[in-house]
Amino acid sequence: MTVGELKSRFSEVLEEVKHGHNVGVLYGRAKKPIAIITPYKEEEKKRKIGLLDERAKFEETEDGKITMEEFLGV
């Protein structure tokens, strides 16, 4: 779609984008691609680091091994 078409059909283009379509924009007489209008995507919420902070405890042994009971806190 050329810049002129985009300007005259802007509302229609936004509706297309809203429904998940990408729209390419061409510029000049050579109609060189200069942009792509894409739908906005919400970023996934990142999980909080340290949820178990100070809730789980362990002691390091000389051999570095831990039993299943120690691991589970039983």
Residue frames as qw, qx, qy, qz and C-alpha x, y, z in Angstrom:
[[0.000, 0.891, 0.453, 0.000, 0.00, 0.00, 0.00],
 [0.409, 0.460, -0.029, 0.788, 1.40, 3.40, -0.94],
 [0.178, -0.188, -0.447, 0.856, 1.63, 6.30, 1.47],
 [0.317, -0.052, -0.198, -0.926, -1.23, 8.06, -0.36],
 [0.616, -0.260, -0.661, -0.340, -3.48, 5.01, -0.03],
 [0.467, -0.239, -0.687, 0.502, -2.54, 4.68, 3.62],
 [0.006, 0.084, 0.239, -0.967, -3.49, 8.31, 4.27],
 [0.474, -0.079, -0.297, -0.825, -6.84, 8.00, 2.53],
 [0.783, -0.214, -0.511, -0.283, -7.75, 4.60, 4.06],
 [0.097, 0.444, -0.691, 0.562, -6.13, 4.98, 7.48],
 [0.627, -0.205, 0.411, -0.629, -9.21, 3.92, 9.48],
 [0.936, 0.183, -0.155, -0.259, -9.70, 0.83, 7.31],
 [0.567, 0.458, -0.620, 0.289, -6.02, -0.06, 7.67],
 [0.200, -0.395, 0.646, -0.621, -6.27, 0.20, 11.45],
 [0.843, -0.048, 0.193, -0.500, -9.23, -2.18, 11.39],
 [0.860, 0.333, -0.388, -0.007, -7.20, -4.69, 9.37],
 [0.292, 0.467, -0.671, 0.495, -4.31, -4.40, 11.81],
 [0.514, -0.318, 0.446, -0.660, -6.70, -4.75, 14.72],
 [0.940, 0.060, 0.078, -0.327, -7.79, -8.09, 13.28],
 [0.800, -0.346, 0.445, 0.204, -4.23, -9.39, 13.15],
 [0.754, 0.558, 0.195, 0.289, -3.10, -8.45, 9.64],
 [0.463, -0.451, 0.183, 0.741, 0.22, -6.81, 8.77],
 [0.452, 0.860, 0.237, -0.012, 0.16, -3.89, 6.32],
 [0.645, -0.085, 0.212, 0.729, 3.21, -2.95, 4.25],
 [0.132, 0.922, 0.124, -0.343, 3.83, 0.68, 3.31],
 [0.692, 0.266, 0.318, 0.591, 5.51, 1.64, 0.01],
 [0.123, -0.830, -0.060, 0.540, 7.15, 5.01, -0.69],
 [0.061, -0.585, 0.436, 0.681, 7.96, 7.05, -3.77],
 [0.655, 0.481, -0.282, -0.509, 7.68, 6.39, -7.49],
 [0.362, 0.351, -0.863, -0.028, 9.83, 3.30, -7.13],
 [0.806, -0.370, -0.131, -0.443, 7.42, 2.10, -4.43],
 [0.410, 0.323, -0.762, 0.384, 10.18, 1.00, -2.10],
 [0.667, -0.547, -0.505, -0.031, 9.00, -0.80, 1.05],
 [0.132, 0.565, -0.379, 0.721, 9.65, 1.47, 4.04],
 [0.323, -0.252, 0.605, -0.683, 7.46, 0.14, 6.86],
 [0.435, -0.256, -0.837, -0.214, 5.19, -2.58, 8.10],
 [0.447, -0.366, 0.267, -0.771, 2.31, -1.83, 10.43],
 [0.465, -0.053, -0.883, 0.036, 1.74, -4.78, 12.75],
 [0.602, -0.653, -0.335, -0.315, -0.71, -5.48, 15.55],
 [0.126, -0.634, 0.548, -0.531, 0.43, -4.51, 19.04],
 [0.779, -0.179, -0.600, 0.015, 1.11, -7.49, 21.28],
 [0.539, -0.773, 0.183, -0.280, 1.04, -7.26, 25.05],
 [0.289, 0.497, -0.778, 0.253, 4.23, -8.44, 26.68],
 [0.756, -0.311, -0.576, -0.019, 3.90, -11.57, 28.74],
 [0.453, -0.813, 0.208, -0.300, 4.03, -10.83, 32.41],
 [0.490, 0.415, -0.704, 0.304, 7.33, -11.94, 33.77],
 [0.761, -0.502, -0.411, 0.002, 7.30, -14.04, 36.86],
 [0.293, -0.882, 0.267, -0.254, 8.67, -12.64, 40.02],
 [0.655, 0.306, -0.609, 0.325, 12.09, -13.88, 41.02],
 [0.119, 0.257, -0.671, 0.685, 12.63, -14.94, 44.59],
 [0.650, -0.391, -0.266, -0.595, 9.15, -16.19, 45.45],
 [0.875, -0.308, -0.366, 0.074, 10.67, -18.79, 47.78],
 [0.294, 0.551, -0.422, 0.658, 13.17, -16.40, 49.30],
 [0.157, -0.344, 0.640, -0.668, 13.61, -17.30, 52.97],
 [0.834, -0.094, 0.080, -0.537, 10.97, -20.03, 52.75],
 [0.974, 0.116, -0.179, 0.077, 13.32, -22.84, 51.82],
 [0.230, -0.819, 0.518, -0.086, 16.46, -23.58, 53.78],
 [0.974, 0.092, -0.172, 0.113, 19.21, -26.14, 53.46],
 [0.435, -0.778, 0.427, 0.149, 22.59, -26.80, 54.93],
 [0.640, 0.598, -0.478, -0.065, 25.53, -27.75, 52.80],
 [0.908, -0.360, 0.208, 0.055, 27.24, -31.02, 53.77],
 [0.363, -0.619, 0.570, 0.400, 30.87, -31.94, 53.28],
 [0.456, 0.056, 0.801, 0.384, 30.11, -34.30, 50.40],
 [0.190, 0.194, -0.288, -0.919, 27.65, -31.89, 48.81],
 [0.258, -0.253, -0.869, -0.339, 24.82, -34.45, 48.78],
 [0.403, -0.078, 0.318, -0.855, 21.31, -33.90, 50.05],
 [0.174, 0.210, 0.960, -0.065, 18.63, -36.48, 50.83],
 [0.125, -0.468, -0.639, -0.598, 15.17, -36.35, 49.28],
 [0.387, -0.714, -0.558, 0.170, 13.69, -35.57, 52.71],
 [0.351, -0.483, -0.056, 0.800, 16.05, -32.65, 53.19],
 [0.111, 0.107, 0.498, 0.853, 15.25, -31.41, 49.69],
 [0.266, -0.559, -0.643, -0.450, 11.51, -31.57, 50.31],
 [0.147, -0.434, 0.332, -0.824, 11.84, -30.08, 53.80],
 [0.787, -0.349, -0.404, -0.309, 10.16, -33.08, 55.44]]
